[in-house]
Amino acid sequence: MSVNSLHGRRILALGAALAPHAKGPLAGADLELGGIDQLAELASVPRDLVLIDADAWAAPELAAAVKTLSGLKACPPVLLVGESLPAGLVRNLLRLGDSDVLEAPFTGEQLTAAVLGLLAASTPAPQASAGGESRCWAVSGAVGGAGATTLAIEIATALAARSKKDRSVCLIDLNLADGAAAAYLGAQPAMRLADFGQAAERLDAAMLQAFITPVSKQLDLLAGVRDPGGFDAVSREAVLRVLEVACECYDWVILDVPRHRRPWTLEALAGCDEVLVISELTVPALLAARAYSDEIEHALGKGLKPRIVLNRLASRMFGPAPSMAEAERALQRKAEAGVSSDWEAAAASANLGGPIAQHRPKSKIVKDVQLLVERLAEAPARQGAKAA
């Protein structure tokens, strides 16, 4: 499984002890081991990040390194790690701008998060959508395992494929405790919930990038690491603020919304142009989809009717699955669309890391999602819709 946001990133590592990380937390990056003297080459041979092991060098050498970096017109992000971190050196390092320190001992996850945070912070923020014309769609499963996360990923990917503008789509995994979007995409989540909550009040377009994981040129992911207490770690205000900023930055924002209601759920859904409820073709799932949709309509009361999407449609030749017409009778409403069953394509893509459209572009799932996206994208945006 590749780490998309580190793939091809050029990292100059100063200290032989950093070498093993090339096959661990920094897998996918172009890690080059070097010495202090190579910092002078950064002006002509730029790197995306400089990683320094403070324990590998004497104090005078470290001071010379910081002096060299401060003299560069365009200094790359710098991460200093180690057990011995002199206070004076740290202060001088932090004056460089995009820099951070990580005190040893640290875990692989902590190293990856620190590197991703610096890389994201140094990446230019996407330009704000012209005239506030962003579109926001929510995707939520009627029951667990209905395939909502998979379809949210494919919908975001299909929208990104339609766009000619870089960084035009943002997929936000709001399953804060155990979201799977990053794992399905083979990406490393960059959002640290504790930091996210503390930064919410001053969050803007530039700061948002510290929590973003790039998936492709057009698609960014906002997702956090697994945290059993994730829903308690982030306030309602923090969630709504990040949705507001995301809608200011991206043309399209896709929300992967947990089916269990949270303090921010209704406000987030009220700001969406579309709410897609994903259901399987089983009677319990269909009844849950109908009840879930009725609950949303009753709670919002603003004319926003959820659209039910039937997932994993299959031929009835080998089983008693309901037909589309039978499913709609159970729903007591029309289904917006059906997505074909293709277990092999979905499983292969999840194991390889990436959307089904990347690994199995001819899958029926991809074609069905493309049709759904084209139909909804060409419809007029709901007036006044704005997440948060």
Phi and psi in degrees as a GROMACS rama.xvg file:
@    title "Ramachandran Plot"
@    xaxis  label "Phi"
@    yaxis  label "Psi"
@TYPE xy
-87.7355  154.939  SER-2
-101.309  96.9522  VAL-3
-54.698  -40.1762  ASN-4
-73.664  -14.2598  SER-5
-104.098  -11.7604  LEU-6
-60.0743  122.323  HIS-7
79.3537  -2.03972  GLY-8
-69.067  133.732  ARG-9
-92.7219  113.844  ARG-10
-119.467  124.136  ILE-11
-93.291  114.26  LEU-12
-105.366  123.109  ALA-13
-105.504  101.53  LEU-14
134.744  120.627  GLY-15
-61.6571  -27.6803  ALA-16
-67.9513  -12.4662  ALA-17
-82.747  -13.7806  LEU-18
-55.4282  -43.9066  ALA-19
-59.9971  -21.7565  PRO-20
-68.452  -16.6264  HIS-21
-63.9136  -26.4915  ALA-22
-106.167  7.18273  LYS-23
-120.556  -113.229  GLY-24
-65.6676  -18.4671  PRO-25
-108.104  21.5543  LEU-26
-58.9603  136.268  ALA-27
101.818  -24.8879  GLY-28
-81.3978  156.773  ALA-29
-91.055  90.1938  ASP-30
-90.9984  119.621  LEU-31
-113.843  117.999  GLU-32
-79.9479  136.895  LEU-33
-155.663  -170.939  GLY-34
-119.858  176.59  GLY-35
-57.3067  -34.9573  ILE-36
-64.0507  -22.9103  ASP-37
-75.2036  -12.1434  GLN-38
-63.0879  -30.0301  LEU-39
-66.8476  -18.849  ALA-40
-83.3584  -7.54329  GLU-41
-62.5818  -27.5541  LEU-42
-64.5874  -33.5306  ALA-43
-103.635  -25.6275  SER-44
-124.267  82.6041  VAL-45
-66.7563  150.671  PRO-46
-124.865  160.097  ARG-47
-80.971  -24.328  ASP-48
-162.053  147.838  LEU-49
-113.792  125.95  VAL-50
-113.451  120.62  LEU-51
-119.084  128.002  ILE-52
-90.8756  104.88  ASP-53
-63.2151  -27.1227  ALA-54
-76.0624  -9.97592  ASP-55
-91.7922  -7.00495  ALA-56
-133.447  150.644  TRP-57
-75.3096  161.021  ALA-58
-55.7477  -44.8762  ALA-59
-61.2796  -36.3696  PRO-60
-68.2101  -39.6106  GLU-61
-66.1314  -39.8302  LEU-62
-63.2794  -39.9263  ALA-63
-65.0624  -36.4008  ALA-64
-63.2104  -46.995  ALA-65
-63.8126  -38.273  VAL-66
-63.2481  -42.9759  LYS-67
-61.47  -45.1748  THR-68
-63.8561  -38.7728  LEU-69
-67.7951  -21.3716  SER-70
-85.5263  -5.75955  GLY-71
-78.6538  141.709  LEU-72
-69.0776  -36.1335  LYS-73
-129.659  89.8854  ALA-74
-82.3073  128.506  CYS-75
-71.3152  165.98  PRO-76
-57.9767  145.965  PRO-77
-128.887  130.404  VAL-78
-119.397  122.263  LEU-79
-104.947  125.396  LEU-80
-124.731  156.83  VAL-81
145.289  171.371  GLY-82
-85.8868  -34.5182  GLU-83
-101.196  98.5773  SER-84
-120.175  91.185  LEU-85
-57.4776  135.684  PRO-86
-59.2282  -42.0728  ALA-87
-62.5339  -40.837  GLY-88
-63.9687  -43.5635  LEU-89
-62.0729  -43.1285  VAL-90
-61.5802  -43.4263  ARG-91
-66.2394  -37.1719  ASN-92
-65.3156  -43.8155  LEU-93
-67.6854  -16.5607  LEU-94
-74.4202  -12.0019  ARG-95
-70.9316  -20.7287  LEU-96
114.094  -102.49  GLY-97
-79.7273  88.4578  ASP-98
-150.03  159.355  SER-99
-158.307  163.724  ASP-100
-127.165  147.205  VAL-101
-135.462  111.119  LEU-102
-80.7455  132.689  GLU-103
-79.9982  150.921  ALA-104
-79.5582  147.171  PRO-105
-135.473  157.347  PHE-106
-87.3756  165.075  THR-107
-60.2449  -38.3897  GLY-108
-64.3958  -38.7526  GLU-109
-66.7482  -38.3053  GLN-110
-65.938  -45.6102  LEU-111
-60.4729  -45.0408  THR-112
-62.5233  -40.6792  ALA-113
-65.596  -42.0916  ALA-114
-65.4898  -46.3384  VAL-115
-62.9323  -38.1658  LEU-116
-61.6975  -42.1993  GLY-117
-68.5685  -41.1372  LEU-118
-64.6315  -40.6536  LEU-119
-67.4483  -40.5635  ALA-120
-65.3167  -27.7861  ALA-121
-89.5982  -3.94386  SER-122
-87.5323  129.604  THR-123
-56.7005  138.457  PRO-124
-68.5663  147.984  ALA-125
-62.8451  148.938  PRO-126
-68.286  143.311  GLN-127
-63.0316  145.498  ALA-128
-62.9161  135.214  SER-129
-64.2642  125.517  ALA-130
67.4193  17.8499  GLY-131
63.6051  35.6413  GLY-132
-93.2998  28.7095  GLU-133
-70.0403  153.554  SER-134
-119.193  136.613  ARG-135
-125.898  125.541  CYS-136
-119.479  139.613  TRP-137
-107.683  140.373  ALA-138
-125.124  127.405  VAL-139
-145.474  141.864  SER-140
-85.592  140.458  GLY-141
-71.0311  -31.4601  ALA-142
-139.123  164.808  VAL-143
-65.7228  139.863  GLY-144
79.9273  13.6333  GLY-145
-76.8414  -11.7528  ALA-146
96.1327  21.2555  GLY-147
-63.8904  -42.9739  ALA-148
-65.185  -42.5415  THR-149
-59.5847  -44.9958  THR-150
-71.1172  -34.1994  LEU-151
-61.4325  -41.0629  ALA-152
-64.3582  -45.4379  ILE-153
-67.8014  -35.7299  GLU-154
-65.0683  -46.1068  ILE-155
-62.295  -39.7538  ALA-156
-65.8189  -41.6157  THR-157
-64.5653  -39.7917  ALA-158
-66.3297  -39.0083  LEU-159
-63.7279  -37.3839  ALA-160
-67.3711  -27.5882  ALA-161
-78.1793  -19.1826  ARG-162
-91.907  142.186  SER-163
-100.31  0.611984  LYS-164
-102.485  132.139  LYS-165
-64.3757  144.027  ASP-166
53.7009  51.3158  ARG-167
-100.287  -14.3261  SER-168
-126.132  137.586  VAL-169
-127.735  124.957  CYS-170
-99.9856  122.733  LEU-171
-114.377  118.981  ILE-172
-89.6474  106.183  ASP-173
-92.1306  7.8661  LEU-174
-81.402  79.3311  ASN-175
-67.8479  -23.0726  LEU-176
-86.6872  -41.9393  ALA-177
-147.422  39.537  ASP-178
-60.3253  144.987  GLY-179
-113.92  1.04236  ALA-180
-58.9703  -44.0254  ALA-181
-62.5764  -43.4041  ALA-182
-63.7201  -41.9044  ALA-183
-63.2842  -32.6246  TYR-184
-88.4866  -4.23017  LEU-185
66.7799  32.4984  GLY-186
-114.154  159.265  ALA-187
-98.2648  116.704  GLN-188
-62.2017  136.589  PRO-189
-105.348  -7.22656  ALA-190
-86.5945  120.177  MET-191
-100.76  114.005  ARG-192
-58.3437  -37.9584  LEU-193
-63.1967  -44.7191  ALA-194
-67.4472  -38.7421  ASP-195
-60.6405  -45.5066  PHE-196
-63.8133  -40.0264  GLY-197
-69.1631  -29.9652  GLN-198
-90.2474  -4.25758  ALA-199
-58.0024  -42.6102  ALA-200
-65.2042  -30.3025  GLU-201
-108.047  18.2662  ARG-202
-67.9685  130.774  LEU-203
-137.393  -174.296  ASP-204
-60.3959  -39.7766  ALA-205
-68.8808  -43.2822  ALA-206
-69.1051  -30.4877  MET-207
-55.8823  -31.9091  LEU-208
-66.2605  -19.3785  GLN-209
-68.2698  -18.2548  ALA-210
-108.77  0.708676  PHE-211
-92.3602  140.822  ILE-212
-113.207  115.364  THR-213
-67.0221  133.745  PRO-214
-104.632  -42.9004  VAL-215
-149.6  -176.86  SER-216
-61.6434  -33.9503  LYS-217
-98.5512  -18.196  GLN-218
-119.307  128.271  LEU-219
-113.508  153.643  ASP-220
-121.108  135.799  LEU-221
-117.065  108.822  LEU-222
-149.237  151.576  ALA-223
-108.24  162.846  GLY-224
-69.8148  157.677  VAL-225
-60.5644  131.706  ARG-226
-151.189  108.666  ASP-227
-54.9196  -29.0758  PRO-228
-100.149  21.6613  GLY-229
-59.2646  -40.007  GLY-230
-68.6457  -28.5243  PHE-231
-84.0177  -19.1724  ASP-232
-79.8557  -19.7528  ALA-233
-121.138  129.159  VAL-234
-77.9103  163.054  SER-235
-55.9734  -44.4743  ARG-236
-62.5359  -36.9557  GLU-237
-66.7469  -43.9492  ALA-238
-62.9781  -47.1409  VAL-239
-66.427  -33.758  LEU-240
-66.3369  -42.3389  ARG-241
-67.7323  -33.3412  VAL-242
-66.9829  -39.0784  LEU-243
-63.1907  -46.4835  GLU-244
-66.5005  -40.267  VAL-245
-60.5533  -39.8606  ALA-246
-69.8831  -21.6242  CYS-247
-79.4916  -23.2991  GLU-248
-99.1821  -30.2156  CYS-249
-116.891  151.623  TYR-250
-71.807  -34.3618  ASP-251
-132.379  133.048  TRP-252
-125.861  122.382  VAL-253
-111.517  124.162  ILE-254
-104.339  126.791  LEU-255
-94.554  102.088  ASP-256
-102.627  128.915  VAL-257
-64.2383  148.26  PRO-258
-75.7046  -23.455  ARG-259
-81.9794  130.35  HIS-260
-67.4938  136.63  ARG-261
-116.31  169.87  ARG-262
-58.4678  -22.6626  PRO-263
-103.714  -3.48445  TRP-264
-58.9039  -53.7274  THR-265
-65.0119  -37.5392  LEU-266
-67.4096  -37.0075  GLU-267
-65.8347  -44.4529  ALA-268
-67.0884  -35.0756  LEU-269
-63.9015  -25.7026  ALA-270
-89.1296  2.3921  GLY-271
-91.9118  151.487  CYS-272
-78.53  -33.6066  ASP-273
-139.822  143.157  GLU-274
-123.383  117.447  VAL-275
-106.336  119.072  LEU-276
-99.2202  121.641  VAL-277
-97.323  129.233  ILE-278
-132.714  146.673  SER-279
-82.6777  170.949  GLU-280
-95.2279  58.0116  LEU-281
-122.485  152.018  THR-282
-59.6085  -45.8911  VAL-283
-59.2723  -41.1006  PRO-284
-66.5276  -40.1354  ALA-285
-66.3567  -40.7763  LEU-286
-65.1479  -38.2774  LEU-287
-66.8156  -38.6249  ALA-288
-63.9573  -41.1302  ALA-289
-64.6562  -45.6915  ARG-290
-65.1667  -42.3212  ALA-291
-62.3912  -44.8  TYR-292
-64.2131  -41.4245  SER-293
-62.5397  -40.0801  ASP-294
-62.3274  -43.4611  GLU-295
-65.0071  -45.858  ILE-296
-61.0025  -42.9332  GLU-297
-67.465  -39.7057  HIS-298
-72.3476  -38.0827  ALA-299
-83.3425  -46.4849  LEU-300
57.5685  31.0656  GLY-301
-122.795  20.1682  LYS-302
82.6743  2.81879  GLY-303
-87.0204  105.901  LEU-304
-98.327  121.728  LYS-305
-60.3835  147.001  PRO-306
-105.31  127.509  ARG-307
-91.9897  128.656  ILE-308
-113.281  123.663  VAL-309
-88.5051  119.039  LEU-310
-100.845  152.387  ASN-311
62.9378  46.7448  ARG-312
-66.8423  135.584  LEU-313
-142.1  162.628  ALA-314
-64.375  145.46  SER-315
-83.482  5.39101  ARG-316
-61.191  -34.6102  MET-317
-112.522  16.1182  PHE-318
-174.836  172.006  GLY-319
-93.4711  27.431  PRO-320
-60.3277  142.134  ALA-321
-64.2519  151.544  PRO-322
-78.1334  172.45  SER-323
-60.3287  -42.8639  MET-324
-64.672  -41.644  ALA-325
-65.7485  -37.8726  GLU-326
-63.776  -41.1641  ALA-327
-68.2322  -29.2887  GLU-328
-67.6994  -39.8197  ARG-329
-67.3006  -35.3036  ALA-330
-76.0338  -23.007  LEU-331
60.2854  31.6681  GLN-332
-166.574  163.959  ARG-333
-74.3542  142.445  LYS-334
-83.6464  142.577  ALA-335
-70.2372  -39.1118  GLU-336
-165.553  165.764  ALA-337
-125.104  142.994  GLY-338
-118.014  125.545  VAL-339
-65.8218  154.439  SER-340
-82.6693  129.708  SER-341
-150.355  77.0363  ASP-342
-60.8143  -40.4766  TRP-343
-62.4231  -43.4886  GLU-344
-65.9821  -42.5469  ALA-345
-65.7614  -43.6511  ALA-346
-67.9715  -42.2088  ALA-347
-62.2311  -42.8436  ALA-348
-66.7234  -40.4593  SER-349
-63.9783  -39.7197  ALA-350
-72.4667  -33.8857  ASN-351
-81.7368  -24.5022  LEU-352
85.4005  104.308  GLY-353
142.19  165.206  GLY-354
-68.7893  157.61  PRO-355
-60.9701  -35.1101  ILE-356
-61.1519  -23.5926  ALA-357
-82.9259  -44.7802  GLN-358
-93.4542  -29.044  HIS-359
-134.679  67.3494  ARG-360
-62.4142  -20.234  PRO-361
-94.055  5.29148  LYS-362
-62.7503  146.82  SER-363
-61.6917  -29.8396  LYS-364
-59.6745  -45.9068  ILE-365
-61.8128  -44.6191  VAL-366
-65.0585  -42.1089  LYS-367
-66.655  -41.1173  ASP-368
-66.5444  -39.0491  VAL-369
-60.3642  -42.0002  GLN-370
-63.5974  -42.2271  LEU-371
-63.2359  -46.4759  LEU-372
-63.6123  -43.4182  VAL-373
-60.771  -41.9345  GLU-374
-67.5112  -44.596  ARG-375
-75.0373  -35.7347  LEU-376
-68.2869  -30.8404  ALA-377
-84.0872  -8.35413  GLU-378
-78.5379  151.355  ALA-379
-60.9699  143.051  PRO-380
-67.9523  147.222  ALA-381
-68.5522  129.822  ARG-382
-64.3945  130.498  GLN-383
81.305  1.91757  GLY-384
-69.6961  133.441  ALA-385
-163.663  118.599  LYS-386
-62.103  124.61  ALA-387
